[in-house]
């Protein structure tokens, strides 16, 4: 539900969610106002004090019980996701399943990553004992996406909770039911205080959250919307972590396993109807294996069918406005000399888009430069991997990438400008809880997942304690010229030889 469709709401203060597969009503939800959001954040402040007062172990036990509920009721959660997004039920279940390892990792490692630890001292500070710890920020606002309404927001939510924060969650207006399910499940294991709360609505509700004075906002969505979120948060100097879009490339070298590479490209480009921020949209293939690769890719993609029925491997496009973007990219690519090895203009039928593989597409075409977010791939022949790397890096985005090469995979990956790289696989890095997730450039900044994800929702607090009076008194007006001379000599001995 976008602001342009407010007239379709059931009432002035509610909005409807309809299935992109059937058009049937899925549910009606409140549009929370700025006053509603402020009240929610105020409740979160009180809850945050209580939650932060628990030990890491006590919070871990509650987070473990939370993932237990998700695991036991996985089919139910997947059913709601399927209704709201249209993605196949099996894909929805897989998405929710992959979030469980992150819940477990964050709960288990929060103490190790954030807990107090000793810090080293130098020669002039031997009389000091130093320590550092990472304390919770307080209340974290999470603005989630519709394409992965469980895995993606939980990548911020559970790490923020494990760090000791309360969370106010604003899911996409297309997937509020999924967000509601998660909040209600958490309330079952933490009934004492509203540590994890829900607000629903359109962009105005998200703007209210940005202006509410929360201690940080974790945003996932388009680059354009991220800029609006940053502008809103700037009024209260609220920091954000932004996980935005991408135009990820997959590179195929001469020694690649072409069967695996083709299968991976098809999945990364077309699973979830291509609606993945880390989905492959551009493929660069060495000239020596280009024809063989395209043949294998087309064969695999041709066997996948998009539809709204239970047997379809690819679901419908969730966001209605995205259909026109997909159509525009396909038509422009063909008009400018590209060729449809599979699909073409007829691939778009309503909100269902069949797999589409485009070749010979100019590098300045929107199909190559803009995020398509559909089950389409541009496949380009390159003279060598130097050419492939140059083309892959020629984008303002920098989220993820993939490289297929038996001998040179790591070497090629090192040269790519992006936050994450998969070698001889796709979509592997978000599955590993210890790895940070995020991009550079127009793909955003900050990190979720792993130790970086825990620290993202905390602040460092340093403590230095004087154990005994120093032999050289430095921070005093009683410091003498003799002391200054001795300090200079010590510093020369320590550092002057370098």
ZAMARGU-4260 file (C-alpha; in steps of 0.2 Angstrom, whole numbers, plus 5000, padded with zeros to 4 digits):
<rodrens>
0) 5000/5000/5000 | 5008/5016/4995 | 5002/5034/4998 | 4995/5035/4980 | 4982/5022/4985
5) 4976/5029/5001 | 4959/5031/4993 | 4958/5012/4993 | 4958/5010/5012 | 4944/5002/5021
10) 4942/5018/5032 | 4952/5034/5034 | 4963/5026/5048 | 4965/5009/5041 | 4972/5001/5025
15) 4969/4985/5016 | 4982/4971/5011 | 4977/4961/4996 | 4985/4945/4989 | 4995/4949/4973
20) 4991/4931/4968 | 4972/4931/4970 | 4967/4949/4973 | 4958/4943/4989 | 4958/4953/5005
25) 4972/4947/5017 | 4968/4959/5031 | 4965/4977/5036 | 4978/4986/5047 | 4978/5003/5056
30) 4988/5017/5049 | 4997/5023/5064 | 4999/5042/5066 | 5014/5052/5072 | 5005/5053/5089
35) 5003/5034/5089 | 5021/5032/5085 | 5027/5044/5098 | 5016/5034/5111 | 5024/5018/5105
40) 5041/5024/5107 | 5038/5031/5124 | 5032/5013/5129 | 5048/5006/5121 | 5058/5018/5132
45) 5052/5010/5148 | 5054/4993/5141 | 5071/4996/5135 | 5077/5001/5153 | 5070/4984/5159
50) 5077/4974/5144 | 5094/4982/5146 | 5095/4978/5164 | 5094/4959/5160 | 5110/4949/5158
55) 5116/4943/5141 | 5111/4926/5146 | 5094/4931/5152 | 5091/4939/5135 | 5098/4924/5126
60) 5086/4912/5134 | 5071/4923/5128 | 5078/4925/5110 | 5080/4906/5110 | 5062/4903/5115
65) 5057/4916/5101 | 5066/4906/5088 | 5058/4890/5095 | 5041/4897/5091 | 5046/4902/5074
70) 5052/4884/5071 | 5037/4875/5077 | 5025/4887/5068 | 5035/4889/5052 | 5021/4883/5041
75) 5009/4896/5048 | 5021/4910/5046 | 5025/4904/5028 | 5007/4904/5024 | 5005/4923/5029
80) 5020/4927/5019 | 5013/4918/5004 | 4997/4927/5005 | 5005/4944/5007 | 5019/4943/4994
85) 5013/4929/4982 | 5030/4920/4984 | 5028/4901/4983 | 5025/4893/5000 | 5041/4883/5000
90) 5051/4899/4997 | 5043/4908/5011 | 5046/4893/5023 | 5065/4893/5017 | 5066/4911/5020
95) 5060/4910/5038 | 5070/4895/5041 | 5086/4904/5037 | 5083/4917/5049 | 5083/4905/5064
100) 5102/4903/5063 | 5104/4921/5065 | 5093/4921/5080 | 5104/4908/5088 | 5120/4916/5083
105) 5115/4934/5090 | 5109/4927/5106 | 5124/4916/5109 | 5138/4928/5104 | 5131/4945/5111
110) 5141/4943/5127 | 5157/4938/5119 | 5156/4953/5106 | 5148/4967/5117 | 5153/4962/5135
115) 5166/4971/5145 | 5184/4967/5141 | 5201/4973/5146 | 5210/4985/5134 | 5229/4987/5133
120) 5239/5002/5140 | 5255/5010/5134 | 5272/5014/5143 | 5266/5031/5149 | 5249/5024/5155
125) 5255/5008/5165 | 5247/5015/5180 | 5230/5013/5172 | 5218/4999/5170 | 5207/5000/5154
130) 5192/4992/5148 | 5179/4994/5135 | 5161/4987/5133 | 5147/4990/5121 | 5130/4996/5128
135) 5113/4996/5120 | 5108/5012/5112 | 5090/5012/5119 | 5076/5011/5106 | 5079/5005/5088
140) 5067/5008/5074 | 5067/4995/5061 | 5059/4999/5044 | 5057/4982/5035 | 5055/4977/5016
145) 5041/4967/5008 | 5052/4956/4997 | 5059/4946/5012 | 5048/4951/5026 | 5055/4939/5039
150) 5074/4936/5035 | 5078/4954/5031 | 5070/4963/5046 | 5075/4950/5058 | 5093/4953/5053
155) 5091/4970/5062 | 5078/4965/5075 | 5087/4950/5083 | 5104/4958/5084 | 5096/4974/5091
160) 5087/4964/5104 | 5102/4954/5108 | 5112/4970/5111 | 5099/4975/5124 | 5088/4987/5114
165) 5070/4988/5113 | 5063/4988/5095 | 5049/4997/5086 | 5045/4988/5070 | 5037/4996/5055
170) 5035/4982/5041 | 5031/4986/5023 | 5013/4991/5020 | 5012/4976/5009 | 5017/4964/5023
175) 5010/4970/5040 | 5003/4953/5044 | 5020/4945/5044 | 5026/4959/5055 | 5012/4957/5067
180) 5015/4938/5068 | 5033/4941/5073 | 5029/4954/5086 | 5015/4943/5094 | 5026/4928/5094
185) 5040/4937/5104 | 5027/4944/5116 | 5023/4926/5121 | 5041/4923/5127 | 5043/4941/5134
190) 5026/4946/5141 | 5033/4957/5155 | 5036/4973/5144 | 5033/4978/5126 | 5051/4976/5121
195) 5046/4972/5103 | 5032/4983/5096 | 5023/4985/5079 | 5017/5000/5070 | 5009/4999/5053
200) 5005/5011/5039 | 5012/5019/5024 | 5027/5031/5021 | 5020/5044/5033 | 5021/5031/5047
205) 5039/5028/5043 | 5042/5046/5042 | 5035/5048/5060 | 5046/5034/5066 | 5061/5044/5059
210) 5056/5059/5068 | 5051/5051/5084 | 5068/5052/5092 | 5073/5034/5092 | 5091/5030/5095
215) 5094/5023/5078 | 5084/5017/5063 | 5088/5002/5053 | 5081/5004/5035 | 5079/4992/5021
220) 5073/4997/5004 | 5077/5007/4989 | 5091/5020/4988 | 5078/5034/4984 | 5068/5030/5000
225) 5084/5028/5010 | 5088/5046/5006 | 5071/5052/5012 | 5074/5042/5028 | 5091/5050/5031
230) 5083/5067/5028 | 5070/5064/5041 | 5082/5057/5054 | 5094/5071/5051 | 5081/5083/5060
235) 5085/5073/5077 | 5102/5068/5072 | 5096/5050/5072 | 5109/5038/5065 | 5104/5025/5052
240) 5110/5009/5045 | 5104/5008/5027 | 5103/4992/5017 | 5098/4997/4999 | 5096/4990/4982
245) 5109/4983/4971 | 5113/4978/4953 | 5123/4963/4957 | 5134/4955/4944 | 5139/4936/4942
250) 5156/4933/4933 | 5160/4917/4924 | 5178/4913/4919 | 5184/4900/4906 | 5187/4886/4920
255) 5170/4888/4928 | 5159/4873/4931 | 5146/4879/4918 | 5132/4868/4924 | 5134/4875/4942
260) 5136/4893/4936 | 5120/4892/4925 | 5110/4885/4938 | 5116/4898/4951 | 5113/4912/4939
265) 5095/4906/4935 | 5091/4905/4954 | 5100/4921/4959 | 5091/4931/4945 | 5074/4923/4945
270) 5070/4916/4963 | 5057/4926/4972 | 5053/4933/4955 | 5069/4942/4954 | 5064/4953/4969
275) 5080/4951/4979 | 5092/4965/4983 | 5107/4953/4981 | 5099/4945/4966 | 5110/4943/4951
280) 5104/4955/4937 | 5120/4956/4926 | 5130/4941/4920 | 5147/4943/4912 | 5154/4928/4903
285) 5171/4925/4896 | 5170/4924/4877 | 5177/4906/4876 | 5163/4899/4886 | 5149/4911/4882
290) 5139/4902/4870 | 5139/4886/4880 | 5134/4895/4896 | 5120/4904/4887 | 5113/4888/4881
295) 5113/4880/4898 | 5106/4895/4906 | 5091/4896/4894 | 5088/4878/4896 | 5086/4879/4915
300) 5076/4896/4914 | 5064/4889/4901 | 5059/4875/4913 | 5054/4888/4927 | 5036/4895/4926
305) 5030/4910/4934 | 5012/4910/4940 | 5000/4912/4954 | 4995/4893/4956 | 5003/4882/4969
310) 5014/4873/4955 | 5022/4889/4949 | 5041/4890/4954 | 5041/4909/4952 | 5027/4920/4960
315) 5019/4936/4954 | 5027/4953/4956 | 5022/4960/4973 | 5024/4978/4970 | 5012/4983/4956
320) 5022/4998/4950 | 5037/4987/4947 | 5029/4979/4933 | 5031/4994/4922 | 5049/4996/4927
325) 5052/4978/4921 | 5043/4980/4905 | 5052/4997/4901 | 5069/4988/4904 | 5065/4974/4892
330) 5058/4985/4879 | 5072/4997/4879 | 5085/4984/4879 | 5077/4976/4863 | 5074/4993/4855
335) 5093/4997/4857 | 5099/4981/4848 | 5098/4968/4862 | 5091/4950/4859 | 5079/4940/4869
340) 5087/4923/4871 | 5072/4919/4882 | 5056/4929/4885 | 5054/4947/4879 | 5039/4959/4879
345) 5027/4944/4880 | 5035/4938/4896 | 5025/4952/4905 | 5007/4947/4908 | 4998/4957/4922
350) 5008/4955/4937 | 5016/4939/4932 | 5033/4940/4923 | 5040/4924/4915 | 5059/4922/4915
355) 5068/4933/4903 | 5086/4932/4897 | 5093/4947/4887 | 5109/4947/4877 | 5119/4960/4867
360) 5112/4974/4878 | 5121/4990/4878 | 5130/4994/4895 | 5121/5011/4896 | 5104/5003/4895
365) 5093/5004/4910 | 5092/4985/4910 | 5110/4986/4914 | 5112/5002/4925 | 5095/5002/4935
370) 5088/4990/4947 | 5075/4979/4938 | 5069/4969/4952 | 5061/4956/4941 | 5065/4938/4934
375) 5077/4945/4920 | 5095/4943/4917 | 5107/4952/4905 | 5121/4941/4899 | 5136/4949/4891
380) 5151/4942/4882 | 5168/4949/4888 | 5185/4946/4881 | 5193/4942/4898 | 5190/4943/4917
385) 5198/4961/4917 | 5185/4966/4906 | 5172/4958/4917 | 5178/4966/4933 | 5178/4983/4925
390) 5160/4981/4919 | 5154/4974/4935 | 5162/4988/4945 | 5155/5001/4933 | 5139/5005/4944
395) 5135/5016/4958 | 5128/5001/4967 | 5140/4990/4977 | 5130/4977/4987 | 5135/4959/4982
400) 5142/4949/4968 | 5147/4931/4963 | 5162/4924/4954 | 5163/4906/4946 | 5180/4900/4943
405) 5189/4885/4949 | 5206/4892/4950 | 5205/4911/4951 | 5188/4914/4960 | 5196/4922/4975
410) 5208/4932/4965 | 5194/4939/4954 | 5183/4942/4969 | 5196/4953/4978 | 5195/4965/4963
415) 5176/4968/4965 | 5169/4984/4973 | 5155/4978/4984 | 5151/4973/5002 | 5149/4954/4999
420) 5156/4942/4986 | 5151/4923/4983 | 5163/4912/4975 | 5157/4897/4965 | 5140/4899/4974
425) 5126/4912/4976 | 5116/4918/4991 | 5128/4910/5003 | 5135/4925/5013 | 5118/4930/5020
430) 5116/4912/5027 | 5132/4913/5037 | 5127/4923/5053 | 5145/4927/5058 | 5147/4937/5041
435) 5142/4956/5040 | 5129/4960/5027 | 5129/4977/5018 | 5135/4987/5004 | 5144/5002/4998
440) 5139/5017/4987 | 5121/5018/4982 | 5118/5001/4991 | 5119/5009/5008 | 5131/5009/5023
445) 5132/5001/5040 | 5131/4982/5043 | 5119/4969/5050 | 5123/4951/5055 | 5139/4945/5063
450) 5149/4955/5076 | 5147/4971/5066 | 5128/4969/5066 | 5128/4968/5085 | 5140/4983/5087
455) 5129/4992/5075 | 5115/4993/5088 | 5127/4998/5103 | 5139/5011/5107 | 5157/5009/5114
460) 5160/5014/5132 | 5178/5016/5138 | 5183/5016/5156 | 5201/5020/5162 | 5204/5018/5180
465) 5220/5024/5189 | 5228/5010/5199 | 5242/5020/5207 | 5249/5038/5206 | 5260/5039/5190
470) 5279/5042/5192 | 5277/5055/5179 | 5263/5067/5182 | 5257/5073/5165 | 5239/5079/5167
475) 5243/5093/5180 | 5248/5111/5181 | 5262/5105/5192 | 5271/5096/5178 | 5289/5102/5177
480) 5301/5105/5163 | 5311/5090/5169 | 5295/5079/5166 | 5293/5087/5149 | 5311/5083/5145
485) 5310/5065/5151 | 5294/5062/5141 | 5302/5069/5125 | 5316/5057/5128 | 5305/5042/5131
490) 5295/5046/5115 | 5311/5048/5105 | 5316/5030/5111 | 5300/5023/5107 | 5295/5031/5091
495) 5310/5041/5084 | 5318/5026/5075 | 5304/5023/5064
</rodrens>
